[in-house]
Amino acid sequence: MTSPDSTRDRIVAAAQAEFARHGIAGARVDRIAKAARTSKERVYAHFRSKEDLYGFIASQELAAAAEAAHLDPADLPSYAAQLFDYFTAHPDRYRFIAWGRLELAADPRDGAPGPALYRDALLGKIEKLRRAQRAGDLDPTWDPVDIMALVVQITHTWLDQTALAAVAPRTAADPAPSARRAAVIRAVTALFPPARPASTPSA
């Protein structure tokens, strides 16, 4: 059992920050090693490659996001609210995942840890939506792939569109962050109304 401040723990923490800041291609193992107060050789002793290190952390990040935002196909506005809250509170974690989506989407390597993690997470959610449609809890006229794409894109709007996020406090009728959250929930509700009384978390 490792101590809370083990070399491996320091490497993981330093790498998470490095990947969130620079992406996978731009991350440097020497900077990770320096931030972790260790050597490049020790980094490679724990992880075979930079990509393996990213994949290890990505599995943790996806698990944490899934724990924070429960996908209930019968109440997609609630799911959007939970995702919005989680990533707004942890923008570094959003950047980490966003870099992976951007850089690994075109990675065709069989067995590469990153692409498989993101693919499998999405396939699981899409299948959950499909089952909800068969059960009558979700509009069956939508393709589950489109549902997933639209809900995620709406939820991430203010994280992805940084220029708009910067001007919103000065130009929006209601500059409060809660208004942006309410707009996300309203948009998802308009497309996919809950199948039962809403249980959206309060602001």
C-alpha positions in Angstrom: 0.0 0.0 0.0 1.4 3.4 -1.0 1.5 6.5 1.2 -0.8 9.4 0.2 2.3 11.3 -1.0 4.0 8.4 -2.9 6.0 9.1 -6.0 3.3 7.5 -8.1 0.7 9.8 -6.6 2.9 12.9 -7.2 3.4 11.8 -10.8 -0.3 11.4 -11.4 -1.1 14.8 -9.9 1.6 16.5 -11.9 0.6 14.7 -15.1 -3.1 15.6 -14.7 -2.1 19.3 -14.5 0.3 19.0 -17.4 -2.2 17.3 -19.7 -4.9 19.8 -18.7 -2.6 22.7 -19.6 -0.8 21.4 -22.7 -2.8 18.4 -24.0 -1.2 15.1 -24.8 1.0 16.0 -27.6 2.2 19.2 -25.9 2.8 17.6 -22.5 6.4 17.0 -21.5 7.6 14.1 -19.3 10.5 16.2 -18.0 8.1 18.9 -16.7 5.9 16.2 -15.2 8.9 14.7 -13.4 10.1 18.1 -12.2 6.6 19.0 -10.8 6.4 15.5 -9.1 9.9 16.0 -7.6 11.3 12.9 -9.3 13.1 11.9 -12.4 12.0 11.0 -15.9 13.3 7.5 -15.3 11.0 7.1 -12.3 8.0 8.3 -14.4 8.7 5.6 -17.0 9.2 3.0 -14.2 5.6 3.6 -13.2 4.1 4.2 -16.7 5.5 2.8 -20.0 4.7 5.9 -22.0 3.1 9.3 -21.9 0.1 7.8 -23.6 -0.2 5.1 -20.9 0.0 7.8 -18.2 -2.7 9.8 -19.9 -4.9 6.7 -20.2 -4.5 5.8 -16.5 -5.6 9.3 -15.4 -8.4 9.4 -18.0 -9.9 6.3 -16.5 -10.0 8.0 -13.1 -11.4 11.2 -14.6 -14.2 9.4 -16.4 -15.1 7.5 -13.3 -15.2 10.7 -11.2 -17.4 12.4 -13.8 -19.7 9.5 -13.9 -20.0 9.5 -10.2 -20.7 13.2 -10.1 -23.3 13.2 -13.0 -25.7 10.3 -13.1 -27.1 9.7 -16.5 -30.9 9.1 -16.1 -32.4 8.9 -19.6 -35.8 9.7 -18.1 -34.5 13.1 -16.8 -31.8 14.4 -19.1 -32.1 18.0 -17.9 -31.0 16.8 -14.4 -28.0 15.1 -16.1 -27.1 18.3 -17.9 -27.3 20.3 -14.7 -25.0 17.8 -12.9 -22.5 17.8 -15.7 -22.6 21.6 -15.8 -22.0 21.9 -12.0 -19.2 19.4 -12.0 -17.2 20.8 -14.8 -17.8 24.4 -13.9 -16.4 23.6 -10.5 -13.5 21.6 -12.0 -12.5 23.4 -15.2 -9.1 21.7 -15.2 -10.8 18.3 -15.3 -12.9 19.5 -18.2 -9.8 20.6 -20.1 -8.1 17.3 -19.4 -11.0 15.4 -21.0 -11.5 17.9 -23.8 -7.8 17.5 -24.9 -8.4 13.7 -25.0 -11.5 14.0 -27.1 -9.7 16.3 -29.5 -6.4 14.5 -29.8 -7.6 10.9 -29.5 -10.6 11.0 -31.8 -8.4 10.5 -34.8 -6.1 7.9 -33.1 -6.7 4.6 -34.9 -4.3 2.5 -32.9 -5.9 -0.8 -31.7 -5.4 -1.2 -28.0 -4.4 2.5 -27.3 -5.8 3.2 -23.8 -7.2 6.7 -24.4 -9.4 6.1 -27.5 -10.8 2.9 -26.0 -11.8 4.6 -22.7 -13.7 7.4 -24.4 -15.3 5.1 -26.9 -16.5 2.6 -24.4 -17.8 5.3 -22.1 -19.8 6.8 -24.9 -21.1 3.5 -26.2 -22.3 2.6 -22.7 -24.3 5.8 -22.4 -25.8 5.5 -25.9 -26.9 2.0 -25.1 -28.5 3.2 -21.8 -30.4 5.8 -23.9 -31.5 3.1 -26.3 -32.9 0.9 -23.5 -34.8 3.9 -22.1 -36.4 4.5 -25.5 -37.5 0.8 -25.6 -39.0 1.2 -22.1 -40.9 4.3 -23.1 -38.9 6.7 -20.9 -37.4 8.7 -23.8 -38.7 9.9 -27.1 -38.0 7.0 -29.6 -38.0 9.3 -32.7 -34.5 10.5 -31.8 -31.4 8.6 -32.6 -29.6 7.9 -29.3 -26.3 9.1 -30.8 -27.9 12.5 -31.6 -29.4 12.7 -28.1 -26.0 12.2 -26.6 -24.2 14.6 -28.9 -26.8 17.4 -28.3 -27.0 17.0 -24.5 -23.3 17.0 -24.1 -22.8 19.9 -26.5 -25.4 22.1 -24.8 -24.0 21.3 -21.4 -20.5 22.2 -22.4 -21.4 25.4 -24.2 -20.0 27.8 -21.7 -16.8 25.8 -21.2 -16.2 25.4 -25.0 -17.1 29.0 -26.0 -14.7 30.9 -23.9 -15.1 34.2 -25.8 -18.8 34.2 -25.1 -18.3 33.2 -21.5 -16.0 36.2 -21.1 -18.5 38.7 -22.4 -21.6 37.2 -20.8 -21.1 38.8 -17.4 -21.1 42.3 -19.1 -23.7 41.7 -21.8 -26.2 39.2 -20.5 -29.5 40.4 -19.1 -28.7 38.3 -16.1 -25.0 38.1 -15.7 -25.1 35.5 -12.9 -23.6 32.1 -13.5 -26.8 30.6 -12.4 -28.5 32.1 -15.4 -26.1 30.3 -17.7 -26.9 27.1 -15.9 -30.7 27.7 -16.1 -30.3 28.3 -19.9 -28.6 24.9 -20.3 -31.3 23.2 -18.4 -34.0 25.0 -20.3 -32.5 24.0 -23.7 -32.2 20.4 -22.8 -35.7 20.3 -21.4 -37.1 21.8 -24.6 -35.5 19.0 -26.6 -35.9 16.1 -24.1 -38.6 16.8 -21.5 -38.3 14.6 -18.4 -40.5 11.5 -18.5 -41.4 12.1 -14.8 -41.4 15.1 -12.5 -38.1 16.9 -12.7 -35.5 16.3 -10.1 -33.0 18.8 -11.3 -30.6 19.9 -8.5 -31.1 23.4 -7.3 -28.5 26.1 -8.0 
